[in-house]
Amino acid sequence: MKWLWRILGILLGLLVVLFFVFRVPDTDPVEMRAKYATAPSQLVKLADGREIHLRDEGPRDAPVIILLHGSNADLSSWQKWTEALRDKYRVIRFDQRGHGLTGPAPDDDYDLTAFVDDVDEVADALEVGTFTLGGNSMGGGIAMEYAIANPDRLDALILVDAGGAPIERKGSGNLAFTLAGKPVIGDLMSQLLPRSLVEKSLSQSVSNQAVVTPETVDRYWEMARYPGARAATRKRFSTPRRSFSAESVAAMQVPTLVMWGEEDALIPYDAAGWYMDHLPNAKLVHYPGIGHLPMEEAPEKSVADLTAWLDKTLATRRPASAEPVETLSVSTP
């Protein structure tokens, strides 16, 4: 019997050694900010003392659009849209808690309500009045929850392949997300996190493979290893996922543009149908041959659809921003 315990001890020791050999280290936050927080990036201090990495572009007296990225992404998801929108709109995008250069939340809270509260915190810090709120995937679910809770602060809502619809998710989806949700395996893979896993997961999320560039894969991989990001991801995936009720969505009157890639392997196109069945004031735009990230896979077409809809929608709404801001509590990275 002793020989069995000896073998098990040797195997356990080998596993520990292999873990530390193959574990991918965290990225250096100073180097990350130097690489990814170039102008016009800002670090904005919120009312509770936290700093959030954001970009605030466009005329200060223009209608405001706040954009929320998806799970394990960052504000760069909206780069193409921002470039097209910032001449006419004030576009604000930020790395959400546990993501990008914002880093983990000090309170370790990754419940949906905390993400919703952050939207108000950012808008208040930048002295924004009413605004259009858009989100993709997880960010779309946050945007929907915000609209239900705070409809009077919104001029319009944009749901891009948004989470939150109570539908069955079919297919294999995203490998990294699948592993992250599994006990033990998720913990192990978050520490090993080979670049190839990140590349495969991104590839599975999109239909237009042209967006899976080495630079994009590097960014996702490096942001996933920002100090505290791995623990934040595990905590977020262990938090029960919420779905919206038909009643709460139907009661929300904010004009809504629903945008969806027909080949979305993460949140199927059926979810767009659910939203359209229950949203009382919505328009649907869908994209054949496009997956989970229309704003990256088809940026020109999707932003053209957005601006056409916004021009018409905002013309009948109240002004979307407060008076121009004179001073902000911001710092450059």
Sequence and secondary structure as in RCSB ss.txt:
>XXXX:A:sequence
MKWLWRILGILLGLLVVLFFVFRVPDTDPVEMRAKYATAPSQLVKLADGREIHLRDEGPRDAPVIILLHGSNADL
SSWQKWTEALRDKYRVIRFDQRGHGLTGPAPDDDYDLTAFVDDVDEVADALEVGTFTLGGNSMGGGIAMEYAIAN
PDRLDALILVDAGGAPIERKGSGNLAFTLAGKPVIGDLMSQLLPRSLVEKSLSQSVSNQAVVTPETVDRYWEMAR
YPGARAATRKRFSTPRRSFSAESVAAMQVPTLVMWGEEDALIPYDAAGWYMDHLPNAKLVHYPGIGHLPMEEAPE
KSVADLTAWLDKTLATRRPASAEPVETLSVSTP
>XXXX:A:secstr
 HHHHHHHHHHHHHHHHHHHHH      HHHHHHHH  TTEEEEE TTS EEEEEEES TTS EEEEE  TT  G
GGGHHHHHHHTTTSEEEEE  TTBTTTBS TT   SHHHHHHHHHHHHHHTT  SEEEEEEEHHHHHHHHHHHH 
GGGEEEEEEEEES       S   HHHHHHTSTTHHHHHHHH  HHHHHHHHHHH S GGG  HHHHHHHHHHHT
STTHHHHHHHHHHS      HHHHHT  S EEEEEETT SSS THHHHHHHHH SSEEEEEETT  S HHHHSHH
HHHHHHHHHHHHHHTTS  SS S  S  SEE  
